[in-house]
Amino acid sequence: MTELLIIKAKESYYRFTDDGYLPCEMNKGSVFPLEQVDKAKRLCAALQQDGIADASLIKLTIIEEPYVER
C-alpha cells in the first residue's frame, strides 16, 4: 500500500511547476509522499492565499493488486 498527498479544490486537482500551478485532472496532479507533508501544506496555503479558499490536502491510498477482467 502506498499513501500520497494531493491538493484539491472543488473538482480540480493542482499541478505545481517552477512557474506556478495549474488546475488539472487527478492523473496530472502533483503528488507528494507523506514525508513531504510540510511542502504540501505550504503549497496548499499558497493556493489559499491566492484566493482558492477551498484548497485542501487529500490523502490517496493506492493498493496494488492484479487486474482481473470481468
N, CA, C and O of each residue as an XYZ file, in Angstrom:
280
protein
N       0.847     -1.177      0.000
C       0.000      0.000      0.000
C       0.895      1.244      0.000
O       1.906      1.299      0.700
N       0.506      2.223     -0.789
C       1.225      3.493     -0.876
C       0.263      4.618     -0.537
O      -0.881      4.620     -0.991
N       0.723      5.574      0.258
C      -0.091      6.745      0.580
C       0.609      7.992      0.051
O       1.802      8.198      0.278
N      -0.148      8.813     -0.653
C       0.363     10.047     -1.236
C      -0.592     11.186     -0.913
O      -1.769     10.956     -0.636
N      -0.089     12.407     -0.948
C      -0.915     13.599     -0.764
C      -1.067     14.311     -2.096
O      -0.140     14.353     -2.905
N      -2.250     14.869     -2.310
C      -2.528     15.674     -3.493
C      -3.363     16.865     -3.027
O      -4.059     16.775     -2.016
N      -3.299     17.958     -3.741
C      -4.059     19.154     -3.363
C      -5.245     19.298     -4.302
O      -5.106     19.232     -5.523
N      -6.420     19.496     -3.703
C      -7.672     19.562     -4.459
C      -8.489     20.764     -3.999
O      -8.480     21.126     -2.823
N      -9.196     21.376     -4.948
C     -10.159     22.435     -4.652
C     -11.352     22.225     -5.572
O     -11.196     22.178     -6.792
N     -12.522     22.100     -5.005
C     -13.739     21.758     -5.751
C     -13.486     20.497     -6.566
O     -13.180     19.454     -5.988
N     -13.604     20.558     -7.878
C     -13.415     19.369     -8.718
C     -12.028     19.293     -9.345
O     -11.741     18.364    -10.100
N     -11.168     20.255     -9.041
C      -9.836     20.302     -9.660
C      -8.746     19.873     -8.692
O      -8.806     20.133     -7.491
N      -7.760     19.215     -9.253
C      -6.517     18.921     -8.550
C      -5.496     19.921     -9.085
O      -5.772     20.615    -10.064
N      -4.324     20.007     -8.460
C      -3.352     21.018     -8.879
C      -1.996     20.413     -9.198
O      -1.491     19.536     -8.498
N      -1.428     20.921    -10.288
C      -0.078     20.554    -10.723
C       0.817     21.759    -10.453
O       0.509     22.876    -10.869
N       1.920     21.525     -9.757
C       2.852     22.588     -9.399
C       4.116     22.472    -10.242
O       4.673     21.388    -10.417
N       4.555     23.625    -10.763
C       5.784     23.689    -11.554
C       6.639     24.826    -11.004
O       6.234     25.525    -10.075
N       7.806     25.002    -11.575
C       8.669     26.115    -11.162
C       8.018     27.464    -11.454
O       8.344     28.464    -10.815
N       7.093     27.494    -12.424
C       6.432     28.740    -12.824
C       5.134     29.009    -12.074
O       4.523     30.058    -12.276
N       4.700     28.101    -11.224
C       3.450     28.304    -10.505
C       2.639     27.029    -10.415
O       3.168     25.963    -10.099
N       1.338     27.147    -10.696
C       0.451     25.997    -10.585
C      -0.682     26.105    -11.591
O      -1.005     27.187    -12.080
N      -1.274     24.960    -11.888
C      -2.405     24.892    -12.815
C      -3.429     23.900    -12.295
O      -3.050     22.866    -11.744
N      -4.734     24.185    -12.455
C      -5.739     23.172    -12.138
C      -5.691     22.078    -13.204
O      -5.381     22.349    -14.364
N      -5.996     20.852    -12.810
C      -5.919     19.732    -13.748
C      -6.762     18.562    -13.251
O      -7.380     18.629    -12.188
N      -6.774     17.495    -14.036
C      -7.407     16.241    -13.630
C      -6.479     15.520    -12.643
O      -5.292     15.834    -12.554
N      -7.030     14.555    -11.908
C      -6.236     13.854    -10.903
C      -4.982     13.208    -11.484
O      -3.926     13.239    -10.852
N      -5.081     12.628    -12.667
C      -3.933     11.910    -13.224
C      -2.786     12.834    -13.638
O      -1.706     12.348    -13.976
N      -2.992     14.145    -13.619
C      -1.930     15.109    -13.949
C      -1.477     15.903    -12.722
O      -0.527     16.681    -12.810
N      -2.141     15.717    -11.587
C      -1.833     16.489    -10.389
C      -0.505     16.108     -9.753
O      -0.043     14.974     -9.882
N       0.097     17.061     -9.070
C       1.330     16.794     -8.327
C       0.984     15.997     -7.076
O       0.041     16.330     -6.358
N       1.747     14.953     -6.824
C       1.548     14.147     -5.618
C       2.813     14.199     -4.772
O       3.917     14.384     -5.285
N       2.629     14.031     -3.468
C       3.720     14.146     -2.514
C       3.682     12.959     -1.561
O       2.615     12.616     -1.052
N       4.829     12.323     -1.309
C       4.855     11.278     -0.286
C       4.579     11.912      1.081
O       4.789     13.111      1.263
N       4.116     11.118      2.025
C       3.784     11.654      3.344
C       4.981     12.344      3.999
O       4.804     13.240      4.824
N       6.184     11.937      3.640
C       7.388     12.569      4.195
C       7.509     14.034      3.771
O       8.254     14.793      4.392
N       6.792     14.438      2.729
C       6.834     15.823      2.248
C       5.568     16.591      2.636
O       5.164     17.521      1.938
N       4.949     16.202      3.747
C       3.706     16.849      4.164
C       3.900     18.350      4.384
O       3.004     19.134      4.071
N       5.050     18.764      4.915
C       5.276     20.199      5.145
C       5.285     20.978      3.834
O       4.718     22.067      3.754
N       5.924     20.428      2.814
C       5.934     21.069      1.491
C       4.516     21.149      0.937
O       4.114     22.189      0.415
N       3.757     20.063      1.045
C       2.380     20.040      0.544
C       1.518     21.062      1.286
O       0.685     21.731      0.674
N       1.711     21.185      2.592
C       0.957     22.173      3.379
C       1.289     23.594      2.930
O       0.400     24.438      2.817
N       2.578     23.857      2.672
C       2.982     25.201      2.211
C       2.339     25.536      0.868
O       1.846     26.648      0.674
N       2.342     24.576     -0.061
C       1.739     24.813     -1.374
C       0.230     25.009     -1.256
O      -0.344     25.849     -1.949
N      -0.408     24.244     -0.390
C      -1.849     24.388     -0.178
C      -2.157     25.774      0.405
O      -3.105     26.433     -0.023
N      -1.365     26.205      1.370
C      -1.551     27.533      1.963
C      -1.343     28.628      0.924
O      -2.043     29.641      0.949
N      -0.392     28.441      0.010
C      -0.154     29.430     -1.050
C      -1.374     29.542     -1.959
O      -1.742     30.644     -2.367
N      -2.005     28.415     -2.281
C      -3.235     28.458     -3.084
C      -4.319     29.234     -2.344
O      -5.014     30.061     -2.936
N      -4.458     28.964     -1.050
C      -5.478     29.659     -0.261
C      -5.215     31.160     -0.237
O      -6.152     31.954     -0.326
N      -3.957     31.553     -0.118
C      -3.609     32.975     -0.121
C      -3.871     33.615     -1.478
O      -4.106     34.820     -1.559
N      -3.834     32.820     -2.545
C      -4.135     33.318     -3.891
C      -5.636     33.353     -4.177
O      -6.048     33.647     -5.298
N      -6.450     33.055     -3.167
C      -7.897     33.149     -3.337
C      -8.606     31.834     -3.589
O      -9.816     31.822     -3.812
N      -7.885     30.731     -3.560
C      -8.516     29.416     -3.737
C      -8.770     28.874     -2.332
O      -8.072     27.979     -1.856
N      -9.789     29.442     -1.680
C     -10.035     29.217     -0.257
C     -10.333     27.764      0.091
O     -10.038     27.327      1.204
N     -10.911     27.010     -0.839
C     -11.293     25.628     -0.520
C     -10.205     24.611     -0.849
O     -10.469     23.409     -0.838
N      -8.992     25.066     -1.140
C      -7.883     24.136     -1.396
C      -7.608     23.326     -0.136
O      -7.538     23.874      0.964
N      -7.455     22.020     -0.307
C      -7.190     21.161      0.844
C      -6.312     19.985      0.442
O      -6.231     19.612     -0.729
N      -5.659     19.416      1.443
C      -4.835     18.228      1.223
C      -5.728     16.997      1.240
O      -6.586     16.848      2.111
N      -5.519     16.129      0.278
C      -6.260     14.874      0.172
C      -5.238     13.744      0.201
O      -4.218     13.795     -0.487
N      -5.524     12.724      1.006
C      -4.642     11.555      1.042
C      -5.162     10.506      0.071
O      -6.321     10.097      0.141
N      -4.295     10.077     -0.830
C      -4.612      8.999     -1.762
C      -3.996      7.716     -1.219
O      -2.831      7.705     -0.822
N      -4.768      6.644     -1.201
C      -4.265      5.346     -0.772
C      -4.296      4.418     -1.973
O      -5.356      4.150     -2.538
N      -3.131      3.933     -2.358
C      -3.009      3.087     -3.541
C      -2.704      1.664     -3.095
O      -1.756      1.424     -2.348
N      -3.509      0.736     -3.558
C      -3.306     -0.679     -3.267
C      -3.049     -1.385     -4.585
O      -3.852     -1.292     -5.513
N      -1.937     -2.087     -4.669
C      -1.608     -2.824     -5.889
C      -2.200     -4.224     -5.810
O      -2.063     -4.924     -4.806
N      -2.859     -4.609     -6.888
C      -3.373     -5.972     -6.999
C      -3.488     -6.312     -8.475
O      -3.608     -5.410     -9.304
N      -3.456     -7.575     -8.817
C      -3.570     -7.959    -10.220
C      -4.914     -7.506    -10.800
O      -5.943     -7.539    -10.125
N      -4.876     -7.086    -12.054
C      -6.099     -6.697    -12.751
C      -6.792     -7.959    -13.249
O      -6.167     -8.824    -13.863
N      -8.088     -8.052    -12.979
C      -8.883     -9.190    -13.434
C     -10.055     -8.642    -14.229
O     -10.876     -7.897    -13.693
N     -10.140     -9.004    -15.507
C     -11.269     -8.564    -16.335
C     -12.526     -9.292    -15.924
O     -12.499    -10.465    -15.553
N     -13.625     -8.572    -16.000
C     -14.915     -9.177    -15.627
C     -15.840     -9.186    -16.798
O     -16.973     -9.654    -16.685
